[in-house]
Amino acid sequence: ISRTEAAEIIKTYFARYPTIRGFLDGLVENAKRTGFAETLFGRRRYIDGIHSNNKMLLAAAERMAVNAPIQGTAADLIKIAMISLHRALQEGRFRAKLILQVHDELVVDVPEDEVEVVSRMVKDHMEGAGVGKIHVPLTVETGVAKNWLEV
């Protein structure tokens, strides 16, 4: 789409959801005040250029100030889920093994006789990763396949 059309979509979005604009602006202002952006779990990313006089560097720093708390919190959530699930699999003496993370997905190698219980565990541990920090439900879908190609 054209830049003009994209700009109109963004303008309409923020007009419809004005609190989001305030939230995003607040992330930038906080980074300017502190020099860093922070995830909901307290992990910090220091933002070089947040006080730059160079407009391109400043714009890039402001994008980082918005992006880091959002994507960083998502990264924190998947890591929390991975650690929790790994511990539960070990404690339960399951043969299933967590083998791969792809963005917001976990790939688990599971023997057929453990598929039902481990699928539920994956869902529970991923949905529970944000308890106490995230005040909207995290919903997770699970799927089963014989190999990566079928996924």
Disulfide bonds with the S-S distance in Angstrom:
none
